[in-house]
């Protein structure tokens, strides 16, 4: 129950167990930790204090107090408690893991990585530790220098499927997909039923645009006869990329047969219909995906595009506005929203919106060309030429985009001279 974050049920199970074993310090500690996870810190503190009175030398008392402090956001105090517990038990991997988590939450990524690595040396099979370590290394820009750390596990035990799997995860994060695929493949050679390795090998093939290979691996990413909604949805997406609409729809529907609330499968069916210019039908599926998960900027942007295609301009604007609210760092919503306003002649509003996209992606020439077009339409010529210079510097070849927005600009000699100057 704790693993699946069902804390109320976990507490109920704990209370039933304590009814039979009322003096079990292990259960009392579990109850205190569950209270902390539920956010009831006062009760958690009271419960762990009672345990401390019964068993003052129990290292788990300090660990639990560290967990409570971490949950409260008092990371400095959490570190003190975990270090006290570690002094008693220097080789407990869970204490190193919790120390790593406290440091990571405190944004002290180097210290966090040090303890995650120690935890992995003691327990290399913990996938959560691997993922958190990779997150810290990525956040501190130290991924490339840790190849030897992950390779050492395969050197020490070449027949460890987990060691190869972890090395594959490392290469995947570095976007070294050939090496990642090779590592996942080795893991599968050692353990043919390593379903997670099949899944990540499939994901790696997707990144390499090898969709048929990915489908074959996704089909091996679950026990025989026990497909998961995630695997079926992933297969559907691969068929979508291959533009095999019927097969894609079939697998999205299979995923929904297992889990009717799978927003990704509803969204995928909407994408299929949108790709086939069946925009009215796509609306239903996009709305259903948003009903299930309304915090996706991608979903709202897709709905906005479909609404715009069928002429529901007001609804499209509302959808794009919502996209920028839930995903303000995603340029798609800002760009699409601005394009509709531009088409309607609301140039100043369009300029305000496209400026957000330019701030998010200053090296994306397409956005600078759009910005230039909007400024020209608004009569702000000096600013427009400055944006054009930036756009031409970033990507000269895309200057034709400007004429897509303003065909009449091709006849302007001053603009032509500026473009020719950059060409030369």
N, C-alpha and C positions, 0 to 999 in steps of 0.2 A: 504493500500500500504506500509506503514512503517513497519507493522508487518511482511509482506512478503519480506521486504528489496527491494521493487521496488521504490527506492527513486526518480528516474526521474518522474515517474507517480505521486508520492506523491506531488512533487513540482508543477507539472502541475495542479493538483487538488487544491492545495493551492493558486496558482496564479489566477485561475478562481474564487475561493471563495473571494479572496481579491478584485477582480474586482467589486464584488457586495457589499462587506463590507470592504472598504479600511482602516477603522480606528479600526478594531477589533484587540485588543492587543493579544487575544488568537490565531488568525490566524497568526499575525506577529511573535509571539513566535514560533508557529509551523514551519513557514517558516525558521526561524533562526536555529531551531534544525535540520530540514531536511538538510539544507546547511552543518551543521557540520557533519551529518551522511554521506553526499556525499564526505566529505574531503575538502570542500571549507571553511576553517576556517576563512580566511580574510573576506569573504562575510558574514559569520555567525556572526562574531564580529561586523561588520558594521551594520547589521540588528538589532542585539539585543541592540546595543548602541542607535539606533533610538527609540526602544521601551522604553528604560530606560529614554530617554528625555520626552516621552509622559506620562509614568507611573513609576516614580522612586521608588515607594514603592511596586511594584509588585514582590512578592517572586519568580515568575517564571523567572524573569530576572536573578537572581542569579543562579537558577536551570539550566537555559540554558547555562549560562557562565560556570557552573560546567561541563555540558555535553560536551561543546566545549573543555574544558581543559582535560577531560578524553579522548576524541577522539584524542587529540594531544599528549597524553602520559604524560601530566604535572599533575600527580596525587595529588601532594601536594597542588597545586593551586585549583584543582577541589574540594578537601576536604574542603578547606577554603570557597569556594562559597556555597557548599551544607550546611555546618554548619551555614553560615549566613542565608540561606533560612530556615533552620530548627529552628533557633531562632525565626523567625516570625510565623512558622507553625509547632510546635513540633509534631503534630499528623498526618502529611501527610505521608502516607505509601510510596508514590512514591519517596519522598526525602530520606527516610531511605533506600529504595532500591538502589537509585543512589549512596548514600554514600557507601553502601555495595559494589557496583560494582567498585567504585573508589578504595576503600581499597583492594578489591580482585585483581584488575589489578596491584596494587602496591605491591602485595604479602604480605599484612598485613591481614592474614586470620582471626585472632581472632577479630580484629576490624570489619572486613567485616561481620563475623558471627553475631556479636552483633547487627548490624543494620539490617541484613536480618531477625533476630528473631523479632526485634521490628516491622519491616514491616509486618511479618506474623501475629503477634498479632493483628495488625490493619486490615489486609486483608488476612485471612487464605486461601482464595480461589485461590491465585496466585501461579500457579504451577511453573512458572519460578523462583520465589523467593525460593520455596522449593528446586528445583534442584541446584540453586546457593549456598544455605546454605549447602546442603549436600556436594557439591564440596569443599567448604571451610573447613568443618569439616573433610572431608577425607584428604585434603591436609595437615591439621595441626594435623592429627592423634587423633582427638577428637570425633570421631563418637560414640564410646561406651558409653561415659558419657552423651549423650544427649537423652537417651531413655525417661526420665521423661518429657523433654520438649515436645516431640511429643505426648506422652500419655496424657498429660494434656488437649490437645484439645479434645480428645475423652471422657475424664472424665467430662469436662465442658459441652459437648454436644454429648451424645452418639448416637444421631440421625443425626449427621452430616456426610454425605457420604464423604465429602472432608477431614474431620479430620481422618477418617479411611484410606482413600486413602493415605494421607500424611504419616501416621504411616506405611503403607505398603511400601511406598518408602524408608522410613528409614530402615526398616528391610531388604529390598532387598539389599540396599547398604552394610549392614553388612553381607550379605550372610546367613541370618537367614531365610531360605526360608519357613519353616513351619509357622513361625509367620507372614511373609509377606503374604503368601497365606491366612491365617486366616483374616488378616486385610483387604486385598482386597475383600475377600468374604463378610465381614461385610459391606463394602462400597456398594457392589452390593445388599445385602439384603435391605439396606436403599433405594437405587436407582437402580432398575433393569436395567435401560437404561444408566447407567454410563459407556459409551463405553471405556473410558481410563482405568477404573478399570478392565474391562474384558481383555483389552490388557495386562495390567501388571500382572494380575493373570495368563494369558496364558504364559507370559515370565517366570514367577516364576515356572510354571509347566515344562517348557523347561529346566530350571536349575536343576530341580529334575528328569529329564529324563522321565517325564510323558507326552509323546507326544500325546497320544489320548485325554487326558484331555486338553492339550494345544490347540489342534485343535478345540475342542468344544468351548473353550473360545475365540479363535481368530474369530470364526464364529459369536460371539456376540459382537465383538469389533467395529462394525459399524452399522448404522441404517439399518433396514430391507430393502433389495433390493438395497442397496447402498454400495457394497463392495469397499474397498480401495485396491490399488495395494500393499500396505505394508502388509495388513492382508492376502491377497491371497498368497503373496510370503512367508510369515511366515508359512502358512499352508503347502505350497509346501516343505519348509525345514523340517517341522515335518515329512511329509511322506517320505522324503529323509532319515531321521534318522531311520525311521521304515523300510527302504529298500523296500518301495512300490514305485517302479520306475514310474509306469504308472500314479498313482495318483499325485505323486510329479510333473511329467512333465505337467500334466493337469493344476495344480494350478499355476505353473510358467508361463504357456502360458496365463492363465486367467489374471494374473498380467500384462503381456506384452500387452494384448488386451486393458487394461485401460491405461497403460503407456509404450509405446514402448521403451522409453529411460531409463527404470529401469535396471541399471547395475546389481543389485543383482539377478534379475530373469534370466538374461542371464548367469551370473556366475553359478547360481544354476543348470541350465540345463547342463552346462559343467561338473560340479561335478558329476551329475547323470551318464553321459556317461563315465567319467573317472572311476567311481566305477564299471561300467560294462565292463571295459577294451576296450572301444570303443574310443581309444585315438585320432585317426584321426578326428573323428566327434567332439570330445571335443574341439579341437583346435579352431574351428570356434567360438564357444560360449565364450571361454576365451578371444579370440582376440576382440570379440564384446564388452564384458564387459570392457576391457581395453580401447577400443576406446571411450567408454562413460565416464569412470573414470579411468584415468591412474595413480592415486596416491595411489593405494592399493598394498601393498607388497604381500598380500595374492593372489591377482589376478595374479601378475607377477610370483610368485612362482608356482602357479598351471599351468600356461602356460609353465614354464620351465620344470615341471615334465612331462607334455604331450609331449612336443617337444623331451625330452630325450627318452620317451617310444617309439616314432616312429623313433628314430635314428637321429633326427636333433640335433646333439650335439652342434654345433656352435650356433644355435638359442636358445637352452636350456641355454647355458652359458650366452648369451646376456640377456635372460629373468631373470635369477637369479641375474646377475649384476644389472639390473634395479630394482629388488626387494630390494636389499640392499641400493640402492640410495634413493628410496621413503620411505623405512621403515628400516632405519639403526639399530633400536633397536629391530627388530624382528629377532630372531636367524634362522628362517626357511631358508631364502635366503642364509645366510652364510654357513649353514650346507650342504644344497643341492648342492650349487655351489662347495664347497670343495670336496664333494663326487665324482662328475664327474671328477674333476682334479686329484683326487687320483686314480680313475679307469684308467685314461690315463697316469699315471706314473709321473705326475707333483707334486711331493711330497712337495717340498718347498712352492709352491703356495698354495697347499691344507692346509699346516700347518698355513700359514698366515691367511687364511680365517677362519679355525676352531677356531683359537685363539680369533677371535671376538665373536664367539658364547659362548666360555668359559667365556669371560669377562662379557657378558650379563647375563649368567646364570651359575655362578660359582658352584652352588650346583646341577647341572644336570649331573649325573654320565655318562649318555650316551655320552655326548660331550667329557668328559675326556677320555673315552675308545677310541673314534674316534681319539682324539688328540694323544693318546698313539700309536695307530696303524700307524698313519701317521709318527710319529717320528721314530718308528721302521723301517718303510719302507725306511726312509731317512738315516738310519744308526746312528741316534742320540740316542744311547742306554741309556746313563745316564738320559737324559731328559725324555725318554720314561718310564723308571722305576719310576721316580718321579711322572709322570702323572698317572701311573698305581696305585701307592700307594694311590694317591688322589681318584681315581675312586673306588678302593676297599673299602676305608674308607666310601665313600658316599653310595655305594650300591654293596655289595659283589656279590649278586645273578646275577647281570647283566654282570659279567666278561665273560660270554659265547659270548657276543657281539664281544669281541676281537678276538675270534677264527672264528667268521663269516667273519671278515676281513682278518685274517691270519690263515687258517686251519693248516698250517705247524708249527705254534707256539706251538701247543699242545705237540709237541715232544721236546721242549726246556726245559731241566731240571731246569735251573736257574729261568725261568719264572714260572714254575710249583711250585717250592719251595716257591717263593714269594706269589703266590696265596694261597697255602696251609697254609702258615704262617698266613695269614689274616683269613682263614677259622677257624683255631684253636683259 
